[in-house]
Amino acid sequence: MTTVSTKAASWRVTLRQKSAKAARWLHIYLSMVSFGIVLFFAVTGLTLNHPDWFAGAVKTRQSQGSIDRALLQPAGATEPDTSGLVQSLRTREHLHGTVEDPRVDDTEISFSYKAPGYSADVIIDRQQGTYSVTEVRNGFVAVINDLHKGRDSGKAWGWVIDVSAVLLTLVSLTGLVILWFIYKRRASGLLIGAVGAALCVLAYKVFVP
């Protein structure tokens, strides 16, 4: 019986040691991998909270021109070649971003190019065969702010945000596992963590209308 108990105790000690070692390894390397992510979201959290600091970075450009009539009324078609118009103006006016809000009626065609910190609104006069573009560039800070929010950034960046969230969650959880195995600091560490969470809740209740 004593031998069995000794082996069980030894197995538990070995398991704790291996678990603590694995948690430390994961925490260190996940922290290093996600260092840039943490820094990015920390900085953009500050810039998002103070957009007035960078309000002067907005640049607006307006331009007009004539559109290819063949795109407005393709031979044998009853509708304009919208995709051709989008590509033609993208090349001619050096526009970028995904196309949103397309609208076609008897007199006008309109659509917008959207990207982080960027928009370009296009209106095409079908009768006159002319177009106008209003392009707004909001500067570098607006770009990273929109990337933080995932606005107008596409599905690929959405995956980056998801992976970032998973990495940061794993970093937090492995930190808790490490704390759990530091017996002298476990109680105080968990208490401080609970106090920090409670302060966040209290701040929300007090300061958020």
JOGI-V800373 format. One record per residue. N is the residue number from 1. RES is the residue in three letters. SS is DSSP state (@ for helix, = for strand, . for the rest). PHI is phi in degrees with one decimal (* if undefined). NEAR is the number of other ideal C-beta (glycine too) atoms within 8 Angstrom. Layout:
BEGIN
N_RES_SS_PHI_NEAR ; N_RES_SS_PHI_NEAR
END
This chain:
BEGIN
1_MET_._*_4 ; 2_THR_@_-65.0_5 ; 3_THR_@_-64.6_6 ; 4_VAL_@_-63.7_7 ; 5_SER_@_-63.2_8 ; 6_THR_@_-65.1_8 ; 7_LYS_@_-65.8_8 ; 8_ALA_@_-63.7_8 ; 9_ALA_@_-64.5_8 ; 10_SER_@_-65.0_8 ; 11_TRP_@_-64.9_8 ; 12_ARG_@_-66.0_8 ; 13_VAL_@_-63.4_8 ; 14_THR_@_-62.0_8 ; 15_LEU_@_-63.2_8 ; 16_ARG_@_-63.0_9 ; 17_GLN_@_-64.8_8 ; 18_LYS_@_-68.0_8 ; 19_SER_@_-65.2_10 ; 20_ALA_@_-64.3_11 ; 21_LYS_@_-65.3_8 ; 22_ALA_@_-63.5_8 ; 23_ALA_@_-64.0_12 ; 24_ARG_@_-63.6_10 ; 25_TRP_@_-61.8_8 ; 26_LEU_@_-62.0_10 ; 27_HIS_@_-61.9_13 ; 28_ILE_@_-63.5_8 ; 29_TYR_@_-76.5_8 ; 30_LEU_@_-66.3_12 ; 31_SER_@_-63.8_9 ; 32_MET_@_-70.0_7 ; 33_VAL_@_-62.7_7 ; 34_SER_._-92.3_12 ; 35_PHE_@_-56.8_8 ; 36_GLY_@_-62.3_6 ; 37_ILE_@_-64.9_10 ; 38_VAL_@_-60.9_9 ; 39_LEU_@_-62.9_8 ; 40_PHE_@_-60.3_10 ; 41_PHE_@_-72.2_10 ; 42_ALA_@_-68.7_8 ; 43_VAL_@_-65.8_9 ; 44_THR_@_-71.4_12 ; 45_GLY_@_-62.4_9 ; 46_LEU_@_-70.5_8 ; 47_THR_@_-68.4_13 ; 48_LEU_@_-66.4_10 ; 49_ASN_@_-77.0_6 ; 50_HIS_._-134.0_8 ; 51_PRO_@_-64.2_9 ; 52_ASP_@_-67.3_5 ; 53_TRP_@_-65.0_7 ; 54_PHE_@_-124.0_11 ; 55_ALA_@_-65.9_7 ; 56_GLY_@_-76.3_4 ; 57_ALA_@_-84.3_10 ; 58_VAL_._-73.1_10 ; 59_LYS_=_-126.0_8 ; 60_THR_=_-117.0_8 ; 61_ARG_=_-130.5_8 ; 62_GLN_=_-121.1_8 ; 63_SER_=_-148.3_8 ; 64_GLN_=_-134.9_7 ; 65_GLY_=_-177.6_8 ; 66_SER_=_-101.9_5 ; 67_ILE_._-105.6_13 ; 68_ASP_._-66.1_7 ; 69_ARG_@_-60.8_7 ; 70_ALA_@_-64.4_8 ; 71_LEU_@_-80.8_11 ; 72_LEU_@_-74.0_13 ; 73_GLN_._-140.1_7 ; 74_PRO_._-61.7_9 ; 75_ALA_._-60.3_5 ; 76_GLY_._77.3_3 ; 77_ALA_._-115.2_8 ; 78_THR_._-98.0_2 ; 79_GLU_._-117.9_6 ; 80_PRO_._-66.3_12 ; 81_ASP_._-82.7_11 ; 82_THR_@_-62.7_11 ; 83_SER_@_-64.0_6 ; 84_GLY_@_-66.3_10 ; 85_LEU_@_-63.3_14 ; 86_VAL_@_-60.2_10 ; 87_GLN_@_-70.0_8 ; 88_SER_@_-61.9_11 ; 89_LEU_@_-71.4_13 ; 90_ARG_@_-58.2_11 ; 91_THR_@_-74.4_7 ; 92_ARG_@_-66.3_7 ; 93_GLU_._-99.5_11 ; 94_HIS_._57.3_6 ; 95_LEU_._-93.1_11 ; 96_HIS_._-147.0_7 ; 97_GLY_._105.6_11 ; 98_THR_=_-82.8_8 ; 99_VAL_=_-91.8_9 ; 100_GLU_=_-132.8_8 ; 101_ASP_=_54.9_6 ; 102_PRO_=_-69.3_9 ; 103_ARG_=_-144.8_8 ; 104_VAL_=_-128.3_8 ; 105_ASP_._-133.9_6 ; 106_ASP_._-67.5_3 ; 107_THR_._-113.0_6 ; 108_GLU_=_-136.0_10 ; 109_ILE_=_-126.7_15 ; 110_SER_=_-138.9_11 ; 111_PHE_=_-162.5_12 ; 112_SER_=_-131.7_11 ; 113_TYR_=_-98.0_15 ; 114_LYS_=_-126.8_10 ; 115_ALA_=_-153.1_11 ; 116_PRO_._-54.1_12 ; 117_GLY_._69.8_13 ; 118_TYR_=_-148.9_15 ; 119_SER_=_-153.3_11 ; 120_ALA_=_-142.0_13 ; 121_ASP_=_-100.2_8 ; 122_VAL_=_-116.5_14 ; 123_ILE_=_-126.4_9 ; 124_ILE_=_-113.8_12 ; 125_ASP_=_-88.3_10 ; 126_ARG_._-68.5_11 ; 127_GLN_._-74.0_5 ; 128_GLN_._-85.4_5 ; 129_GLY_._72.2_9 ; 130_THR_=_-120.3_10 ; 131_TYR_=_-138.5_12 ; 132_SER_=_-132.7_9 ; 133_VAL_=_-125.8_14 ; 134_THR_=_-116.4_9 ; 135_GLU_=_-107.1_13 ; 136_VAL_=_-123.7_10 ; 137_ARG_=_-111.6_10 ; 138_ASN_._-97.1_11 ; 139_GLY_@_88.9_11 ; 140_PHE_@_-61.4_7 ; 141_VAL_@_-63.8_12 ; 142_ALA_@_-64.5_13 ; 143_VAL_@_-62.0_12 ; 144_ILE_@_-70.0_14 ; 145_ASN_@_-64.3_14 ; 146_ASP_@_-67.2_13 ; 147_LEU_@_-65.1_11 ; 148_HIS_@_-58.4_11 ; 149_LYS_@_-84.9_7 ; 150_GLY_._72.8_9 ; 151_ARG_._-87.1_6 ; 152_ASP_._55.8_11 ; 153_SER_._-109.8_10 ; 154_GLY_@_85.6_7 ; 155_LYS_@_-68.6_5 ; 156_ALA_@_-61.3_6 ; 157_TRP_@_-68.1_10 ; 158_GLY_@_-59.4_10 ; 159_TRP_@_-66.0_8 ; 160_VAL_@_-60.3_8 ; 161_ILE_@_-63.7_9 ; 162_ASP_@_-62.5_8 ; 163_VAL_@_-63.3_8 ; 164_SER_@_-60.9_11 ; 165_ALA_@_-62.2_8 ; 166_VAL_@_-64.6_8 ; 167_LEU_@_-59.6_12 ; 168_LEU_@_-66.5_11 ; 169_THR_@_-64.6_8 ; 170_LEU_@_-65.6_10 ; 171_VAL_@_-60.7_12 ; 172_SER_@_-64.5_8 ; 173_LEU_@_-67.2_8 ; 174_THR_@_-67.1_13 ; 175_GLY_@_-62.9_9 ; 176_LEU_@_-65.2_9 ; 177_VAL_@_-63.3_12 ; 178_ILE_@_-60.1_12 ; 179_LEU_@_-59.5_11 ; 180_TRP_@_-61.6_7 ; 181_PHE_@_-88.1_11 ; 182_ILE_._-95.9_9 ; 183_TYR_@_-59.3_5 ; 184_LYS_@_-70.3_4 ; 185_ARG_@_-111.7_8 ; 186_ARG_@_-60.2_11 ; 187_ALA_@_-63.9_6 ; 188_SER_@_-66.5_7 ; 189_GLY_@_-65.1_10 ; 190_LEU_@_-65.2_9 ; 191_LEU_@_-64.7_8 ; 192_ILE_@_-63.7_8 ; 193_GLY_@_-61.4_9 ; 194_ALA_@_-65.7_8 ; 195_VAL_@_-64.3_8 ; 196_GLY_@_-61.1_8 ; 197_ALA_@_-64.1_8 ; 198_ALA_@_-64.4_8 ; 199_LEU_@_-65.2_8 ; 200_CYS_@_-64.1_8 ; 201_VAL_@_-63.7_8 ; 202_LEU_@_-63.6_8 ; 203_ALA_@_-61.6_9 ; 204_TYR_@_-62.7_8 ; 205_LYS_@_-65.7_7 ; 206_VAL_@_-83.1_6 ; 207_PHE_@_-99.4_5 ; 208_VAL_._-90.6_6 ; 209_PRO_._-63.8_1
END
